Amino acid sequence: MATFLSADRLLKALRDEGLEVVEHRSWRTNNRNHKGKVGPAHGVMIHHTVTSGTASSVELCYNGHSALPGPLCHGVIAKDGTVYLVGHGRANHAGLGDDDVLQAVIAEKELPPDNEANTDGNRHFYGFECVNLGDGKDPWPTAQLLAIERAAAAICRAHGWGPRSVLGHLEWQPGKVDPRGFTMDSMRARVGKRLGGKPTPPAAKPKPKPRYEPFPGAAFFKAGRNSAIITAMGRRLAAEGCGRYAVGPGPKWSEADRKSYAAWQRKCGYSGTAADGIPGKTSWDRLKVPNV
């Protein structure tokens, strides 16, 4: 008799499996618990949204619509593999399905044909809606399939379930076709393989390379020039201990800017006319003024 994971445990399980997870709005309290029982939890159900676009799909699954109030699942899996949590508790995703299928999921046996709709699935299954038109033509990117695998495995791992605790909507409710575009047997095989190993830690995101202002030319630095680049330059000069500003720096080229830059040139080893306070390319590149 498994109890649904708390919001914190669900979030941790997904992230520990290497997923990028976004907590959407008030997902922790978005549910249909007032409409029926919740639990025991028995499995993970996969759907497709029949929509395109991440933001609109997430909002739809959070709010629902006039005929079916939200949440319409617990998580939305985008094309890029990001998981958006939209609900916690009872969600309108599984509907009525076959009691024989439920018993097979509980026993983790091969699923029988779903030929009845006599059992409330919303109380028993976690649901993930995957952004896809469901027309058999809309592609399933590698990142999205991997995220489905990870999400299902994360919940199975947390509960001690095997891959046969994962099913598609089409295996539960007669007349449903989702998810369309891959087989649930292939996905269960992927989940099983993943459960045979340790959780994959999140991939380290490469740090973006800093971007600096290119040298605008010596003629740029003249009386009357007004630019955010000059403010950024002044801040860098001040950070390097070369600022000669009573107030500022500001965007208008001034004598204080020239004196500050001359101090920087001397710090770089220049002297005489080479330290006149007018930037040159070599000293400018060394200063590393960030893009504005």
N, C-alpha and C positions, 0 to 999 in steps of 0.2 A: 504494500500500500504506500505508494510514493506521494509525498506532498509536493506541490509545485514549488520550485525554487523561489526564495525571496528575491526581490528586485536586486538587492546587492549581490547575491550569490549568482543570479543569472548574468548580470553584467560582468562579474569577475570571470565566470566560466567562459563566456564568449571571448573576452579579451585574452585570457590565458591560452586560448586555442589559437591566438595569433590574428584575431579579427580586429578591424577598425570599426568601432561602435560609436554611434551618435545617439545621445539621449534626446529624443524629440519631445519638446514641450513637457507636459505633465504626464508622461507615459506611465509613471509608477502608480498613479491613481486612476488611469483611464481603463475602465473595464465594464463588464455587464454583469457583475456579481449579483446585482439586485434582481436579475431575471432567472437565476437558477443556481444549482449547486456547482461548486468548483472542486475538482479532484474526485478520486485520486488520479494522479497523472500517470499515463501509460505510454506515451509516445510523442513523436515529432512528425508533424504533417507539413508537406511541401505543396505550395500552390504557385500559380502564376497570376499576375494582376490583370491581364488583358488591357494594359495601359502602357504608355510610353512617357518618359520623363521622370526623373527622380523626385523632384520637389512636389509635383502634382500627385504622384503615386503615393508618396509618404503622407501627404495631407488627406488623401482619400481614405487610406487605411487607418489613419488616426480618427477621422471624423465619421466615416461611413457615408451613407446617403439616405434619402427619405425612405427607401424600401428596406434598408438594412443599416441600422445605426452602428457606429464604430465603438470600439476598435474592431477592425476586420482581421486582425492577426496580432501577434506579439512583436514580430520584427519584419521589416521590409529589407530585402536584399537587393541592392542596386546593381547596375551593370558593372560598375567598377569594383564590386565586392564589399562596399561599405554596408554595414548593417545598421538600420535605423530602428531603434526600439520605440514602439508606438503604443504598447499596451501591456498590462500586467494583471493577470487574473482571467476571468471568463472573457472570451472574445468571439465575435461572430465570424468564424472561419470554417469550421468543419461541418456544422449542420447535422442532420440526421443521417446515420449510416448503418452499416450491417453489424449486428451483434456478433456474428461468427468471425468477422474480421477483427473486431475488438478482442475477442478471446484468443485469436491467433497472435495478435500483437503482444498481448500479455504473456503468452506462452513462448513468444519469440519463435514461432513456427511459420512455415510458408503460408502466405495469405490465400484464403479461398476466394472465389468470385464474390463480388459485392452485388447481391441481388435483392437486398432488403434495405429499407430506410426506417429502422425502428429504434435506434439508439442515439442518444444525445452525445455527439462528439465534442461539442464545445467545452464540456466540463472535463474532458480527459486528455486533450492533446494540446501541445504547444503548436503554434502555427506560424509559418514563415511564408510571406508573399514575396515572390521574386518578380522584379520588373521585366515583363515580357508580354508581347501582344498575344502570344498563344496561338498564332496562326500557322505554326510550323515553318515559317520563313524567318521570323525575327531571330537573330542569332543569340546564342548563349556564350558570352565571352568566357575565356578561361578563368579570369578573376572572379566572375560571378559563380561559376560552377564550383570553384575552390571554396568560396565563401559558404555556399550551401553545404558542402561537405564538412567544413569546419564547424558551422553552426549546429548541424545535426549531431556531429561527434561531441561537441562541447556539452550538450545537454545529456546525451547518452553517457558520457564519461562521468558527469556529475551525479547521475542516478545509478550508475553501475549497469546500464542497459547495453545490449548488443545492437548490431546494425538492423536487426529485424524489428526494432522498435521505431524505425523510420519508415514512413509510408507516404504515398502521394494521395491527393484528394480523389483522384480517379480510382484508387484502390479502396476507398472508403464509402463513397456515396454514388449510387447508380446514376448514370448519365453525365458524370463529370469527366473532363478530359485533361485536367491539369495535374501535374505540369506537362506541357507538350513540348517536345524538342529534345528530350533525353529520356532514358528509361530509369525507372526507380530501381530496377535490379542493378544497373551500372552504378547508380549513386550509392546504394547499400554496400556494394563491393568497395567503393572508395571509402565510405565511412568505416567499414570493417577494417580495412588496411590501416586507416589512421588510428583507430582505437587500439591496434596492435602495438603501437609505439607511444612515445611520450608526446605531450602537447608541443606543438611547434611554437616557439616564442615569436612575438611580433617582429617582423623584419625591421631592422634599423633604417630609418629614413635618412638618406644623405642630406647633410646640411647644405642649404643653398649657398652657392658661392657669392661672396659680397660683390656688389657692383659699384664701381666708382665712376665719377664724372671724368670723361676724357678731357684732355687739355684743350681749352677753347681758343688758345692762341693769345699771344701777348697783347694784341690790340684790343682784346676783350676788356682788359683791365685799364679803364680810363675814366676820367671825371664824368659824372653823370650816369654811369652804368648802374642799372638797378636790376638785380637778379637774385633769385633764391640760391643760386650757386655761390654767390659772394657770402651770403649768410652761412651756408654750409662750410665754406672755406674758413671763415672766421672762427667757427666753432672748433674745427679741427686744429687751427693754429692755437687757440686757447687750450685745447686738450693737450697739446704738445708743449705747453708752457711758454708759448711765443706770443700770446695775445697782448696787445698794447692798447686795449680798449678801456676808455673811461666808462662808456655805456655801450651796450651791444654785445656782439656784433650785429649788424643789420644788413639789409639787402643792397644798400647803396655804397658803391666804391668810394672809400674815403682815405684820408691821410693815415688814419689809424690802421686801416687795412694794409696800406703800403708798409708802414713801420712794422706791423706784425709779421708780414711776409718776409721782410728784410731780416727780422730776427730768426725766422725759420731757415732762410738761406744761409745765414751765418752758422746756424746749428748743423746744417748739412756740410759745412766746410768751405763755403764760398766767402769771398771777401771782395772789397773794392767795388767796381762797377757790376760785378757778378752778384752782388748782394744789394741791389738797388731797390728791392721791394716789388719788382714787377715779375710775376711768375714766369718761369721757363718750364719747358716740358719735363726735364729730368727731375727738378725739385717738386713739380706738381705731381708727378707720378709717385714720388716717394711720400707725399703728404696723404694720398689716398682719401680724397674728398668723396663721401658717399653720394650716390645718385639722389637727385631731388626731383 
